[in-house]
Amino acid sequence: MEDSDKNFEEFIILHRASIRIPKDRFKIKEINYEDEEDFFIINIDYHDLFEIIKTGQNLSFSQLFGRALARTRVNKPLQSIWTFISKEDLEKTNNKDAGDSLFFQIIRNIKNIILSQPIAVILWQKNDVVFGAVLKDDEIKTSGPYKNFTEAEIKIQQILKEAL
């Protein structure tokens, strides 16, 4: 394979693992973009990118990551970011059989985008139950299963209130 072919293939992989985000939506660190552009591109962390390529999930991951960003909100009193992924999100992006590591990749990337809070929480629905993961200081703790998103959110909020 010629160098130009290899470079083009690498470009395609990186492009598929990138997400276009309105630049006025989040506080961002270490992102370069053109001033006249309304969007910037976020490249997924190299380690996560390697895992995505290895599992063949590059496009489906990008689709799920976009859905996750759309369902992310900030809870200032609990100093946290909350992301929700429904069973339908997993089905529509061909990730219904995904393991926990996929959700860990998503929450790490969201935490790197939204820097305003020290804690990131992701809740995902799988097989009619909800699981959760909390990321703080590069450490992830999982919880669940819960009956629904409401139960998971209430229980994790209680834990965060006690910790603060």
N, C-alpha and C positions, 0 to 999 in steps of 0.2 A: 504494500500500500504506500503510495506516495505521501510525502509530508502534507501537501495541500489537501489531499483526501482525508487524512487523519485529522487535520485542523478543522475541516468542514464538519466532519462527524462529531468532533468534540463541541463545536459551536452549536450544532443541532441539539445535542444532549443538554447543554447548558441552557439553551433557549427554552426547551421544553420544561426545564426545571425552574423556570423563572415565572414570576407573577407580576402583572402590571397593576399598580396600586395608585389611586389618586394621591398626590404628594401632600395635599392639605389634610388628609385623614388621620395621620399618625405622627408622633414625634419620632424622628429617625436619627440614628447615629451612623456615621461612616457610609453614607450613601451619596454617590455622585450622580447628578442628573443635570440635564440642560435646563437653563432657566425658562426657556420658552415652552418646554414640555409640560403638560398637565399631569403626566404620569411618570413614575420611575419604575425600574425593574429591580426586584429583590431576588438575588440568587440564593438558592437553598445552600446551607452549609455543606462543604465538600464531603464530610463524613456521611451526612444524611443523603447527599446526592449519590454517593457510592452505594449506599444501601438501597436506594430507590432503583438505580440501574441494575443492581445485582438481582433484585426481586422482580424486575420488569414492570415496575409501577410508576414510571416517570410521568406519563400523561394522566393516569388516574389519580396519582398523588397530587398533581397540580390542581386538578379539578376539585378534589376534596379539600385541599388547602384553601382554595378560593371560597368554597362554601363555609369553611371554618372561620375565615376572616370576616365573612358577612354576618356570622352569628357570634361575634366577639363583642364584649362590652366591659367597661371598667367599673369596679365597685370601689370608690375612693375610701369610704369608711373602713373597709376590710383590706385596703391596700392591695387589691388583687385585680387580675384580668380573668374574665370568665369566657370560655368557649364551649359551644354546644354543637354536637354532631349527632344528627338523628339517624335512625335506621334507614330512612329513605335516602339520606345523603350517601350512606355507604353503598346502598343498592345502585343508585344512579351513577356512581363513579366506579363501579365494579370493585368495591373494597369490602364487600359484606363478610368475607372470610379473613379480613386483616387481623393481624396480631397486635398486641399492645404496643409494640415498638413503633408502629405507624403513628399512633396517637402521641407517643412521646416525641417523635420527630416534629409533628405538627405544633405541639405546645412549645417546644424549644424555639422553633422559628417564629412563632407569634410573640414569645417573650423577647426575642431579639429585635422585633419590630416596635413593640409598644414598651418603651422603657420607663414609663411613668410610675409603674407599680413593681414592688419587689416579689410579688407572688403571682403565679399563673396557674389557673385551674382549667382542666379540660374534662368535660363530661360527654360520654358517648353511649348511644343506645345500641345494644346488640342482643339479638334473640329475646326481645321483649323485656330486657332488664337494662339498667343503666350502671355504668362503671365510671370511676373518676380517677384522676391523677392530679397531684399538686406538685408544682415545680417551684422550688425556692433554693437559691444559692447552688444551682446545678445539681440539686438532689431531687429525685422524683419519688413520691410516695403514692401508692395506689390505694383505692378503696372501692367498696362495693361487693356484691351487686346490691342495687337499690331497685325498688318497684318502679320508680319513674324519675324524671328530672327534678321535680319539686322536692321529693324526699332526699335525693342526693344533694341538691343545693342547700336545703335546710341543715342537713347533718354536717356538711363541709363548712358552712358558714358558722355553725356553733363551734366547731373545732378551731377555726381561724379567730373567732372572737376570744376564745379562751387563751389562745397563743399570743394575742396582742395585748 
